[in-house]
Amino acid sequence: MHIAILSRNENLYSTRRLKEAGEAHGHQIDIIDTLHCYMDITSSSPKVRYQGKDLPAYDAVIPRIGSSITFYGTAVVRQFEMMGTFCVNESVAISRSRDKLRSLQLLSRKGIGLPRTGFASKPDKIQDVIKNVGGAPLVIKLLEGTQGIGVVLAETNKAAESVIEAFMGLKANILVQEFIKEAGGADIRCFVVGGKVIAAMKRQAEEGEFRSNLHRGGSAQLVRLSKDERLTAINAAKAMGLNLCGVDILRSNRGPVVMEVNSSPGLEGIETATNKDVAGMIFDFIEKNAKPNATKTRGKG
């Protein structure tokens, strides 16, 4: 098969591993810089052009769309969908997962466990939002934040009010969430491909830090999931419409709660912690599912 990886950097671990795994499976792999793609939008023969040429008719595309280029990146993915190319994650699903508020509302509608969350646009509602999520300590998140940036733990209600007022003064959109103290600064990253959890790791924040992101100093190790945790991850991926994603779960006293669903999860941490060929399993999925015009959202916005 001829497969494209949409990635801004061919030297990233995840991009390199996908190329290696694809070639090991006998496929021809092209790495395409998403922002260097441009689109020829016609009703009869839509095309994606790159470096002055039409890109070939790929059998499949693996989108690695960073959060900073979501708008343009999903437009490129949508163009491939219009051409009938199988996209591992579809444009609508990527956009859906990038909107933190929309994601939580969709997960809530499906009855998936979540931390209690508040959202408001006016400063005069701050105290009531804090009260409704259970009061301090609580977590304040920028909707546009990523990789732990723009996430603040407020130890008291007064501190929470100050942080929320500061963010609102900057016209920033924020979520206010209950702090799951019993998680002990750890979360579980479940790697879901094709409706199955193929690997999982526990990420532990370093001492004095509540964010467990690996590039913020957190550590990772293999973890055994409970039946509820596995089902929660699968249902969260399904609710987002993602074939490939990382579902981040906290262990709370009331069961697993979903913190985030990531449509472009990194491979280095999960492969190192689990010693699994996650990249290879992604190509197993592609080989079984890549068919012309298989994209469900073909032609839809």
C-alpha positions in Angstrom: 0.0 0.0 0.0 1.0 3.6 -0.6 0.5 5.5 2.7 1.1 9.1 3.7 1.9 10.4 7.2 0.9 14.0 7.7 3.6 15.4 10.0 5.4 18.7 10.4 8.6 17.0 11.5 10.0 13.8 10.1 12.5 13.5 13.0 9.9 13.2 15.7 9.9 9.8 17.4 6.3 9.1 16.5 6.8 10.0 12.8 10.0 7.9 12.5 8.4 4.9 14.2 5.4 5.0 11.9 7.6 5.2 8.8 9.8 2.3 10.1 6.8 0.2 11.0 5.0 0.9 7.7 8.1 -0.1 5.7 8.5 -3.2 7.8 5.0 -4.2 6.8 6.0 -3.8 3.2 4.3 -0.4 2.5 5.6 2.6 0.7 5.5 5.5 3.2 5.7 9.2 2.4 6.0 11.9 5.1 4.2 15.0 4.1 4.5 18.4 5.8 0.9 19.4 6.5 1.4 23.1 6.2 3.2 22.7 2.8 0.1 21.0 1.3 -2.2 23.2 -0.7 -5.6 22.3 -2.1 -7.2 22.3 -5.5 -10.9 22.4 -4.7 -13.1 21.4 -7.6 -16.4 19.5 -7.8 -15.1 17.0 -10.3 -11.6 16.2 -9.2 -10.3 17.6 -5.9 -6.6 17.3 -5.4 -3.9 18.0 -2.8 -0.7 19.5 -4.2 2.7 19.4 -2.6 6.0 20.9 -3.8 4.5 21.9 -7.2 2.9 18.5 -7.9 -0.3 16.6 -7.4 0.0 14.1 -4.6 -0.7 10.5 -5.7 -3.8 8.6 -4.8 -2.8 7.2 -1.4 -4.4 4.1 0.0 -4.4 5.7 3.5 -3.4 8.8 5.3 -2.2 8.9 9.0 -2.9 12.4 10.3 -0.5 13.7 12.9 -2.1 17.1 13.3 -0.6 19.3 16.1 -3.0 21.4 18.1 -1.5 24.7 16.8 -2.5 23.8 13.2 -5.8 22.2 13.8 -7.8 24.4 11.4 -5.5 24.0 8.4 -4.6 20.4 9.3 -8.2 19.3 9.4 -8.8 21.1 6.1 -6.0 19.0 4.5 -7.5 15.8 5.9 -10.9 16.8 4.7 -9.5 17.2 1.2 -8.1 13.7 1.3 -11.5 12.5 2.4 -13.1 14.2 -0.6 -10.7 12.3 -2.8 -11.9 9.0 -1.3 -8.7 8.3 0.6 -9.0 6.3 3.9 -8.0 8.6 6.8 -7.1 6.8 10.0 -8.7 9.7 11.9 -11.3 11.7 10.1 -11.3 15.5 10.0 -14.6 16.0 12.0 -13.4 13.7 14.8 -10.0 15.5 15.1 -11.8 18.9 15.3 -14.3 17.5 17.8 -11.5 16.1 20.1 -9.6 19.4 20.0 -12.5 21.4 21.4 -12.2 20.5 25.2 -15.7 21.8 26.0 -17.4 20.1 23.1 -15.5 16.8 24.0 -16.7 16.9 27.6 -20.3 17.6 26.5 -20.2 14.7 24.1 -18.7 12.3 26.7 -21.3 13.5 29.2 -24.1 12.8 26.8 -22.8 9.2 26.4 -22.8 8.7 30.2 -19.0 8.4 30.4 -17.3 9.2 33.7 -16.0 12.8 34.0 -14.6 15.1 36.7 -17.3 17.6 37.6 -16.8 20.6 35.3 -18.0 24.2 35.1 -17.9 26.7 32.3 -18.9 30.4 32.3 -18.3 33.5 30.3 -19.0 36.2 33.0 -16.9 37.0 36.1 -20.1 37.5 38.2 -20.7 33.7 38.0 -17.3 32.7 39.3 -18.3 31.9 42.9 -21.2 29.8 41.8 -19.1 27.9 39.3 -16.6 27.1 42.0 -19.3 26.0 44.4 -20.9 23.7 41.8 -17.7 21.8 41.1 -17.2 21.2 44.9 -15.0 24.1 45.8 -11.2 24.1 46.3 -8.9 22.5 45.6 -9.9 22.7 42.0 -8.2 22.7 38.6 -8.5 25.6 36.1 -7.8 24.9 32.5 -7.4 27.0 29.4 -9.6 25.6 26.6 -6.7 26.1 24.2 -4.1 24.6 26.4 -2.1 21.5 25.6 0.6 19.2 27.2 -0.2 20.6 30.6 0.3 24.2 29.7 -2.5 26.5 30.9 -3.5 24.1 33.7 -3.5 25.6 37.3 -4.3 23.9 40.6 -6.0 26.4 43.0 -5.7 25.3 46.6 -8.3 27.7 48.0 -11.5 29.3 46.7 -9.9 32.8 46.9 -7.0 31.6 44.9 -9.4 30.1 42.3 -11.3 33.3 42.1 -8.1 35.3 41.4 -6.9 32.9 38.7 -10.3 32.8 37.0 -10.6 36.6 37.1 -7.1 36.9 35.6 -7.9 34.5 32.8 -11.2 36.1 32.1 -9.5 39.5 32.0 -7.4 38.2 29.2 -10.5 37.1 27.3 -9.4 33.5 27.7 -11.9 30.6 27.7 -11.5 28.3 30.7 -12.9 25.2 32.3 -13.1 24.8 36.1 -12.9 21.1 37.2 -12.9 19.2 40.5 -9.5 18.0 41.7 -9.4 14.2 41.9 -7.2 14.1 45.0 -7.3 10.3 45.3 -5.6 9.9 41.9 -2.4 10.9 43.7 -0.9 12.9 40.7 -1.2 9.9 38.4 -3.3 9.2 35.3 -3.6 6.3 32.9 -3.0 6.8 29.1 -5.0 4.2 27.2 -4.0 3.8 23.6 -7.0 2.9 21.5 -6.9 1.7 17.9 -9.9 0.4 16.0 -12.1 0.2 19.1 -9.6 -1.8 21.2 -7.2 -0.7 23.9 -3.9 -2.0 22.5 -1.6 -0.6 25.2 -1.8 1.3 28.5 0.6 3.0 30.9 0.3 4.8 34.2 1.9 8.2 34.2 3.0 9.6 37.6 3.8 13.2 38.2 7.1 14.1 39.8 7.0 15.1 43.5 5.4 18.5 44.0 3.7 18.5 40.6 0.1 17.4 39.9 0.4 17.3 36.1 1.6 13.8 34.9 2.7 14.7 31.4 5.9 12.9 30.6 7.7 16.0 29.2 6.9 17.8 32.5 9.0 15.3 34.4 6.5 12.6 34.9 7.4 8.9 34.8 5.6 6.0 33.0 5.1 2.3 33.7 3.0 -0.6 32.4 -0.4 -0.8 34.1 -3.1 -3.4 34.2 -6.6 -2.0 33.4 -9.8 -2.9 35.1 -12.8 -3.9 33.0 -14.4 -0.5 33.7 -11.3 1.4 32.7 -10.9 -0.5 29.5 -14.6 0.0 28.6 -14.4 3.7 29.5 -11.5 4.3 27.1 -13.2 2.4 24.3 -16.5 4.3 24.8 -14.7 7.6 24.9 -12.9 6.9 21.6 -16.2 5.9 20.1 -18.0 9.0 21.3 -15.3 11.1 19.6 -15.4 9.1 16.5 -11.7 8.4 16.6 -10.1 5.2 15.3 -6.8 6.1 16.9 -6.4 8.1 20.1 -5.0 8.3 23.6 -7.6 8.4 26.3 -6.4 9.9 29.6 -8.2 8.5 32.7 -8.0 9.2 36.4 -8.8 6.6 39.0 -11.4 8.3 41.3 -13.4 7.0 44.2 -16.5 6.7 41.9 -14.6 4.9 39.2 -12.6 5.9 36.1 -13.1 9.5 34.8 -11.9 10.8 31.5 -9.7 13.9 31.4 -8.9 14.1 27.7 -9.1 12.3 24.4 -6.0 13.0 22.3 -6.3 12.5 18.5 -2.5 12.5 17.9 -1.1 10.6 20.9 2.7 10.2 21.0 4.3 6.8 20.6 7.5 7.1 22.5 6.2 7.0 26.1 3.7 4.2 25.4 6.1 2.0 23.5 8.9 2.4 26.0 6.6 1.7 29.0 4.8 -1.3 27.5 7.5 -2.7 25.2 4.8 -3.1 22.5 5.1 -2.4 18.8 2.2 0.1 18.9 3.2 1.6 15.5 3.0 -1.9 14.0 -0.4 -2.4 15.4 -1.6 0.8 13.8 -0.6 -0.6 10.4 -2.4 -3.9 11.2 -5.6 -1.7 11.6 -4.9 0.1 8.4 -4.4 -3.1 6.4 -7.8 -4.4 7.6 -9.8 -1.2 7.1 -8.2 0.9 4.3 -10.7 0.9 1.4 -11.5 3.6 -1.1 -14.3 5.9 0.0 -14.4 4.3 3.5 -14.4 7.6 5.2 -17.8 8.1 6.9 -17.7 11.9 6.7 -16.7 12.1 3.0 -18.1 15.3 1.6 -19.4 16.5 5.0 -18.3 19.6 6.9 
